[in-house]
Amino acid sequence: MLSWMQIIDIGHTAVMVPLAGAIAAWLVLGRAWKLAAWWCLIFATGLGIVAASKIAYLGWGMQIPALGFKALSGHAWRATAVLPVLFWVVLQDAPARWRMRGALLGVLLGAALAGLLVVFGFHTASEVIPSFALGIGAGLAFLRAAACVPAPAIRPWVVPLSLASFVLIFSLKPSSISPRLVDVALFFSGREEPYRWKDGSKLPLPHKQHKSC
């Protein structure tokens, strides 16, 4: 049985980035070129916004102390953005109402994960709520694009090749992206050490001790 911590880690880059890649592969293999391009753009933009918020805090200590806000939650954003789209893609051959129910289920799962992040103290509500909203915005943007372009064609090789894409991206260890944000923050800010996530104090290098959520 999955523990609460394992459920929370579903939103980790190690899981969600490969899933996003598998979705892109599914769309490309289905010859939904425009929709695949839209998905890649939407996902990359969201990742960039979340990363920028983390870099701003790590490098310059930018935060809103009155709200307990330090940076957007990558876990909440990724889960809420990816899961609705994943269910929509998997249910592509189902009636429209079932595709929308699948997307709604993805949103609810993202909301549950976001709630757990607050309950277990990984993020404050002020960090999770805008991240969740950003994820919903990403999902809605994709669904809007999907309504305006041809749907992907379902072929026998789509599922195994999409799974192969997931395994390939997973093997590249996308989770290593998060620690690199510290390097980027230090490079551009000129600091020798980043800020802590919890209390705003300094975190001595090496930054391998740092773990963001």
WOUR-V31315 format. One record per backbone hydrogen bond with DSSP energy under -0.5 kcal/mol. CO is the residue of the C=O (numbers start at 1). NH is the residue of the N-H. If there is no record, write none. Layout:
CO/NH ; CO/NH
//
This chain:
3/7 ; 4/8 ; 5/9 ; 7/10 ; 8/11 ; 9/12 ; 12/15 ; 12/16 ; 13/17 ; 13/18 ; 15/19 ; 16/20 ; 17/21 ; 18/22 ; 19/23 ; 20/24 ; 21/25 ; 22/26 ; 23/27 ; 24/28 ; 25/29 ; 26/30 ; 27/32 ; 28/31 ; 30/153 ; 31/33 ; 32/36 ; 33/37 ; 34/38 ; 35/39 ; 36/40 ; 37/41 ; 38/42 ; 39/43 ; 40/44 ; 41/45 ; 42/46 ; 43/47 ; 44/48 ; 45/49 ; 46/50 ; 47/51 ; 48/52 ; 49/53 ; 50/54 ; 51/55 ; 52/56 ; 53/57 ; 54/58 ; 55/59 ; 56/60 ; 56/62 ; 57/61 ; 58/195 ; 64/67 ; 64/68 ; 64/69 ; 65/68 ; 68/70 ; 69/64 ; 72/74 ; 73/77 ; 74/78 ; 75/79 ; 76/80 ; 77/81 ; 78/82 ; 79/83 ; 81/85 ; 82/86 ; 83/87 ; 84/88 ; 85/89 ; 86/90 ; 87/91 ; 89/92 ; 91/94 ; 95/98 ; 95/99 ; 96/100 ; 97/101 ; 98/102 ; 99/103 ; 100/104 ; 101/105 ; 102/106 ; 103/107 ; 104/108 ; 105/109 ; 106/110 ; 107/111 ; 108/112 ; 109/113 ; 110/114 ; 111/115 ; 112/116 ; 113/117 ; 114/118 ; 115/119 ; 116/120 ; 117/122 ; 117/123 ; 118/121 ; 124/127 ; 124/128 ; 125/129 ; 127/73 ; 127/131 ; 128/132 ; 129/133 ; 130/134 ; 131/135 ; 132/136 ; 133/137 ; 134/138 ; 135/139 ; 136/140 ; 137/141 ; 138/142 ; 139/143 ; 140/144 ; 141/145 ; 142/146 ; 143/147 ; 145/148 ; 145/149 ; 153/155 ; 155/158 ; 155/159 ; 156/160 ; 157/161 ; 158/162 ; 159/163 ; 160/164 ; 161/165 ; 162/166 ; 163/167 ; 164/168 ; 165/169 ; 166/170 ; 167/171 ; 168/172 ; 169/172 ; 170/173 ; 173/176 ; 174/177 ; 175/178 ; 175/179 ; 176/180 ; 177/180 ; 177/181 ; 178/181 ; 179/182 ; 179/183 ; 180/184 ; 181/185 ; 182/186 ; 183/187 ; 184/188 ; 185/189 ; 186/190 ; 194/203 ; 201/196 ; 202/204 ; 206/209 ; 207/210 ; 213/75
//
